[in-house]
Amino acid sequence: HPAILHGPLRRTYAEFYARARRLASALAQRGIGRGDTVTAVLANTPAMLEAHYGVPMCGAVLNTVNTRLDAAVIAFTLDHAESKVLIVDREFARVAKEALALAKARPLVIDYDDLEFSGAGERIGSIEYRDFVAAGDPDFAWRRPDDEWDAIALNYTSGTTGDPKGVVYHHRGAYLLAVGNIVTCGMGKHPVYLWTLPMFHCNGWCFPWTITAIAGTHVCLRRVEAPAIYDAIEREGVTHLCGAPVVMNALLNAPRGNAK
């Protein structure tokens, strides 16, 4: 069954599971384990979905960072979260590099070179994400949480009224919201879900786990723009998406040629 669609990329659930286990294994090989923080500065890409599984599968905590923040705020987050690993999309390399120069934390930096990104952006890490994952074991014996109250994710406010405030998701809370989404939204089985909601925002309202729980298809989207959304709806048969009112307004007010 198709799990992830991203441009020409097509991944089944078997492939998704194997890559998540490889990521968990590769992190464990670097000494990352229970309670360690892995920070991700990523767009809505396959790597971000894999991080939502591979990071907790080695016992670590996923910290997804708002890609619109400036270097000072990201630096504060890296320090406050005590980040051990930073996975950064090439598009956000410049601000991440500035943040690392300001931060006291010295995480392992992993570059993610998304094939759907054609803009400029340097590599600032010691290894590329695909090579890092390839070094992991697809049969890795991943660990379940020792306790349902163990942290699965760490999120931060934007810091508009002071320093960002950290908020911890535990496994129980993430599970309850992920399952609750299924009931609340009445999604049925096998939805085709378009990622217009940033996964850095409250872990995409837990939909990275919701869609997988009902064997849906994750359709990745780097930029939330009306033409790309309408194209994905037509091309991939999208059935569901989430977004703030500004997203819906963009769709409603798009030129008629965008909506076929």
N, C-alpha and C positions, 0 to 999 in steps of 0.2 A: 504494500500500500504506500502511496506517495506521502512522505513525511514533510519534506522541505523542497520548495521551488524557489529558485533565485536566478533570474535570467535563464540561460540555457541549462543551468545546474538542476539536476533532479536526483533526490536522495530518498531511498526507501526507509522505513522504520528500522529495518535490520542494519542498514548503513549508519543511520543516525545513532542507534544504540552502540554500535561498535566504535564510532568516533567519540562518543561521550566517555566510553570506558578507556579509550586511548588517552584522552585528555586527562582523566582522573589518574591514570597510571603515570603519565608524564609528569604531572604535578607531584605525585607521591615520590617519584624518583628524585625530585629536587628538594625533598624534605618537607613538602607542604602537607599538612594534616589537620587534625581536629582543631577548630577555632582560628586557624590562620585565614587571613583576608586576601582574596584575589580580586583586584580591581580591574574593571573592564571599561574602556573608553571606546565604545563601538556603536556603529549604526545598527539598524535592524537587519542583521545578516545571519547566515548560518553559524558563524562563530559565536554570536551572542546567544543563539538558541543552545548550542552545545555547551556553553559556559553555564547555563541554567541547570544542566544535568551533571556535567563532568566535575564542576567545582564541588558541589555537595557530595558527589560520589566518592571523593577522597576525604570527606569530613570537613572540608574548608567552607568558608563563608564568602558568598559572592557580593561584591560591591560594584553596582553599576552606576556610572557617573554621567550626569547630564552633559551632553556634548556641546551645549551652548555656553557653558560656564567659562570664566576667564582663568588664567594660569594661577592666580593667587588663591582662588577658591579651591581649585583642584589640588594644589599643593597642600592646603590645610586638610583636605579630605584624606590625601595619601598619608599624612602624618597622624591624624586623629584615628584613622582606621588601622594604622600600623600595617600598611599593605606590604605583603611579601612578594606579590607578583602583580605586574601591570601589563594587561593586554591592550594594545592601542592600534586602532585603525589608522592607516597611512594618511587619511584625510585630516586627522586630528593630531598628527605628529608634532606640528609646530607648537601648539598650545601645551601639549603634553611635555615636550622638551623644556619649555619655559617653566612648567610646573615642577619638573624634576630638579631643575636648577635652584628653585626656591625651597624645595622640601628637604627635610632632614632624612626622610625615609629613602632607602636605597633598594627598591624592589628589583627583582628580575624582570626585565622589560622584553616583551614579546611583540613583534610587529605583526599586524594582520594586513595583508595586501589583498584586498577584495578585488576580484576580477571585474566586478561591475562598476568600480570606481576608476575613472579615466583622468582625474585631475592630478595636480601636483601634490607632492608630499613625500618627505624623505623617510627612510627607515632609521629609527633611533635605538632599536633594541639589539640584543645579542643573538637573536634567533627569530626566524619567521614562523608564524603560527602553524603552517602546514607541516614544516619540518619538526616542530615541537610535538605536534599530535602524532606524527608518523613514528616517533620514537617510543610511543606508548604501546601497551599491550591490549589488543582488542578483547582478550579474555580476562582482563584484570578483575580480581575479586573485590569489587567495590563494597564499601562499608555503608551500612545503614546507620542512621543516627543512634547514638547510645541512649538518647532520651528524646521524647517528642518535643521537649522544650528547647532543645539545642538550636542554635542559630543556623539558618539556611542563607539569609541575605541581610545585608546592611545597606540602608539607603540614607541619603542626606537631603535636607532641605537646601534651597538655593542660596541661603545666606543673605537674603535681601534686607533683613533687619538685624544683622550681626553675623557672627560665625555660623556656618551651617550646623544644624542639629542632626545627630545620627539617630536613626530608627531601626530597630532590629526586628526582622521577621523570624519567627521560629518555625520549625517544620510543621507543627500542628496548625499554626495560623495560616501558613501558605497552603497546606492541604485543604483546610476548611474553605478558604476563599476559592481555590481552584475548582473544587467540587461544587461549591455554591454557585459559581458562574454558570455551570451547566444547567442547574435548576432554574436560576433566575432568568437566564437568557433563552431557555427552551431551545437549545441549539440542535438537539438530535444527534445522531451519529454521523461521522465523516463530514463535518463542515469544511469548507474551504475558506480559511481565515486569512485576510490581508492585514499585514502588519503596518497599519497607519499610526497606531499608538506606539510611542517610543517604549522599548523594553527597558530603558533606563528609568522610566517613570513608574515608581512603585512596582518594579518588575513586571511592567506591562499588565498591571492589575491581576497578576498571576495567570494570565492567559497562556504564557509559555508552557505551563503545566496543564491547564484546562484543555487546550486543543489536543495535546498528546493523550490525555486521559480518555477522550472519545474518538481516538484514532482519526483526527482531522488532518488537514494539510495546512502547513504553515507557508504562506506566500510572503517572502521577504520583500521589503521595499526600502531602498536607501533614503529616498526623498519623498516627503508628503506633498505631492503636487497633483493637481486635478488630472492633467493628461495621463500621467503614469498610473493613477488610481483607476481611471476609466479603462485604460488599456489592459490593466491586470484583471479587472472585472470581466472584460470580454474574452481575453486570452485564456485565463485560468479558470473561469467559471466561479469567481469569488461569490460566496454566500453570506459572509459576515465580515464586519470590521468594527473597530472602536475608534472613537476620536472625540476631541473637545468640540464645542460649537464652531470654533474657527475652521476646523477641518470640514464640517458639514457645509458651512457657508461657502468655502472654496469650491466645493462640488456643485452647490446650487447655482453659484454665480459664474461657473466656467462657461466659456463660449460653447455654443451648441455643437460645434464640430467635435468637441471632446467626448460627448455622450452619443454613442451610436445606438 
